[in-house]
Each structure stands twice: as structure tokens, then as C-alpha cells.
């Protein structure tokens, strides 16, 4: 299994979110995976199912670039629900 946090596989879009007053661009599977796993589970508790789905989709896309569309959709659903987009 490829390490998802180091994956260069591009997502189908670049997510630009504001965090602590700064804009953060997330364009690859690795960047999204790092963002979603660097925060504690308490911060994602409200969106637990969407978070788990997004992380699993990113792990799949790290191994198979053809799954980047599904990973992008899962990350988008999580970000929209969390009002980050």
C-alpha cells in the first residue's frame, strides 16, 4: 500500500479553504489526507461518517489514481458539511 500522505495523485479540483485567517489550497490526495488526519478525531466527530469515507477514499486513490474522482467527491461532501467551502 502506498503511503497516502505522500501521494502526488491530483484531485479533480483544488479546494481552497480558509483556516485561521489563511487560505489553504488542497490539490493532491496527499495534501487532503494530511489535512484530514492531522486534526484530532474530536474535531471531526460531528462529521465522523463523512470523515471516515473521505479518508478511506483517499487511501484508495493513493494506490489507484482512477479513484481520484471518488476521493474528490468524498472530500467535497465532508468540506461542504463542515462548512469549509
RODOPA-549472 format. One line per 3 residues: their letters; for each residue y, z, x of N, C-alpha, C. Coordinates in steps of 0.2 Angstrom, whole numbers, padded with zeros to 4 digits, always signed. Atoms other than C-alpha are relative to their C-alpha. Layout:
<nodes>
a) Y/Z/X/Y/Z/X/Y/Z/X  ...
</nodes>
This chain:
<nodes>
xxx) -0006/+0000/+0004/+0000/+0000/+0000/+0006/+0000/+0004  -0006/+0001/-0003/+0017/-0005/+0006/+0005/+0006/-0001  -0005/-0005/+0001/+0030/+0009/+0008/+0006/-0002/-0004
xxx) -0005/+0003/+0004/+0041/+0006/-0007/+0007/+0002/+0002  -0007/-0002/-0002/+0056/+0015/+0001/+0003/-0005/+0005  -0003/+0004/-0005/+0057/+0002/+0015/-0001/-0008/-0003
xxx) +0001/+0007/+0003/+0054/-0014/+0003/+0006/-0003/+0000  -0006/+0004/+0001/+0066/-0028/+0005/+0000/-0005/-0006  +0001/+0004/+0006/+0060/-0036/-0011/+0006/+0000/-0004
xxx) -0007/+0000/+0005/+0076/-0041/-0021/-0002/+0001/-0007  +0000/-0001/+0007/+0078/-0035/-0038/+0003/-0006/-0003  -0003/+0006/+0003/+0083/-0048/-0051/+0007/+0000/-0001
xxx) -0007/-0001/+0000/+0100/-0041/-0051/+0002/+0005/+0004  -0002/-0005/-0004/+0111/-0030/-0041/+0004/+0005/-0005  -0003/-0006/+0004/+0115/-0013/-0050/+0006/+0003/+0004
xxx) -0005/-0004/-0003/+0132/-0006/-0047/+0002/+0006/-0004  -0001/-0006/+0004/+0134/+0012/-0052/+0005/+0004/+0004  -0005/-0005/-0003/+0147/+0025/-0049/-0003/+0007/+0000
xxx) +0003/-0007/-0001/+0141/+0041/-0042/+0005/+0004/+0005  -0005/-0005/-0004/+0153/+0055/-0036/+0006/-0004/+0002  -0006/+0004/-0001/+0168/+0043/-0037/-0001/-0006/+0004
xxx) +0002/+0006/-0004/+0159/+0030/-0026/-0004/-0005/-0003  +0004/+0005/+0003/+0152/+0013/-0031/-0006/-0001/+0005  +0006/+0001/-0004/+0134/+0011/-0025/-0004/-0006/-0003
xxx) +0004/+0006/+0002/+0125/-0006/-0025/-0007/+0001/+0001  +0007/-0001/-0001/+0107/-0006/-0028/-0003/-0007/-0001  +0002/+0007/+0000/+0099/-0023/-0024/-0007/-0002/+0001
xxx) +0007/+0001/-0002/+0082/-0021/-0017/-0005/+0006/-0003  +0005/-0005/+0003/+0066/-0012/-0023/+0000/+0007/+0004  -0001/-0006/-0004/+0068/+0000/-0008/+0006/+0004/-0001
xxx) -0006/-0004/+0002/+0086/+0005/-0012/-0001/+0003/-0007  +0001/-0003/+0006/+0081/+0008/-0030/-0005/+0006/+0000  +0005/-0005/-0001/+0065/+0018/-0025/+0003/+0006/+0003
xxx) -0003/-0006/-0004/+0075/+0029/-0013/+0005/+0003/-0005  -0005/-0003/+0004/+0089/+0032/-0026/-0004/+0004/-0006  +0004/-0004/+0006/+0076/+0037/-0040/-0004/+0006/+0003
xxx) +0004/-0005/-0003/+0066/+0048/-0028/+0003/+0005/+0004  -0003/-0005/-0004/+0079/+0057/-0018/+0003/+0005/-0004  -0002/-0006/+0004/+0085/+0067/-0033/-0005/+0004/-0003
xxx) +0006/-0004/+0002/+0075/+0081/-0039/-0002/-0002/-0007  +0003/+0001/+0006/+0064/+0080/-0054/+0004/+0003/-0006  -0004/-0003/+0005/+0076/+0091/-0064/+0005/-0004/-0002
xxx) -0006/+0005/+0001/+0090/+0078/-0063/-0003/-0005/-0005  +0003/+0006/+0004/+0078/+0065/-0071/-0004/+0003/-0006  +0004/-0002/+0005/+0070/+0077/-0083/+0001/-0003/-0007
xxx) -0001/+0003/+0007/+0078/+0071/-0099/-0002/-0007/-0001  +0002/+0007/+0000/+0073/+0053/-0094/-0007/+0000/+0003  +0006/+0000/-0004/+0056/+0058/-0087/-0005/-0006/-0001
xxx) +0005/+0006/+0001/+0045/+0044/-0095/+0003/-0006/+0003  -0003/+0006/-0002/+0058/+0031/-0091/+0000/+0000/+0008  +0000/-0001/-0007/+0059/+0038/-0073/-0007/-0002/+0003
xxx) +0007/+0001/-0002/+0040/+0038/-0071/-0001/-0008/+0000  +0002/+0007/+0000/+0039/+0020/-0077/+0004/-0004/+0005  -0004/+0004/-0005/+0053/+0014/-0066/-0003/+0001/+0007
xxx) +0003/-0001/-0007/+0045/+0022/-0050/-0006/-0003/+0000  +0007/+0004/-0001/+0028/+0015/-0054/+0001/-0007/+0000  -0002/+0007/+0000/+0036/-0002/-0057/+0002/-0002/+0007
xxx) -0003/+0001/-0007/+0045/-0001/-0040/-0006/+0000/+0005  +0006/+0000/-0005/+0029/+0004/-0031/-0004/-0006/-0001  +0004/+0006/+0001/+0020/-0011/-0039/+0004/-0006/+0003
xxx) -0004/+0006/-0003/+0034/-0023/-0034/+0001/+0000/+0007  +0000/-0001/-0008/+0034/-0016/-0016/-0006/-0004/+0003  +0006/+0003/-0002/+0016/-0023/-0015/+0000/-0007/-0002
xxx) +0001/+0007/+0003/+0018/-0039/-0026/+0007/-0002/-0002  -0006/+0002/+0001/+0035/-0047/-0026/+0001/-0003/-0007  -0001/+0003/+0007/+0031/-0056/-0043/+0001/+0006/-0005
xxx) -0002/-0005/+0005/+0033/-0039/-0051/+0007/+0003/+0000  -0007/-0002/+0000/+0051/-0038/-0047/+0004/+0000/-0006  -0003/+0000/+0006/+0056/-0043/-0064/-0001/+0006/-0004
xxx) +0001/-0006/+0003/+0047/-0029/-0072/+0003/+0006/+0003  -0004/-0006/-0003/+0054/-0017/-0060/+0007/+0000/-0001  -0007/+0000/+0002/+0071/-0023/-0063/+0001/+0002/-0007
xxx) -0001/-0002/+0007/+0069/-0021/-0082/-0001/+0008/-0001  +0001/-0007/+0000/+0062/-0003/-0079/+0006/+0004/+0002  -0006/-0003/-0003/+0076/+0002/-0068/+0006/-0001/-0005
xxx) -0006/+0001/+0004/+0089/-0006/-0080/-0001/+0005/-0006  +0001/-0005/+0006/+0081/+0004/-0095/+0002/+0007/+0002  -0001/-0007/-0003/+0082/+0020/-0085/+0008/+0001/+0001
xxx) -0007/+0000/-0001/+0100/+0017/-0080/+0004/+0000/-0006  -0004/+0001/+0006/+0106/+0012/-0097/-0001/+0007/-0004  +0001/-0007/+0004/+0098/+0028/-0105/+0004/+0005/+0003
xxx) -0004/-0006/-0003/+0106/+0039/-0092/+0007/-0001/+0001  -0007/+0002/+0001/+0122/+0030/-0095/+0003/-0001/+0007  -0003/+0001/-0007/+0124/+0025/-0076/+0003/-0007/+0000
x) -0003/+0007/+0000/+0128/+0007/-0081/+0005/-0001/-0006
</nodes>
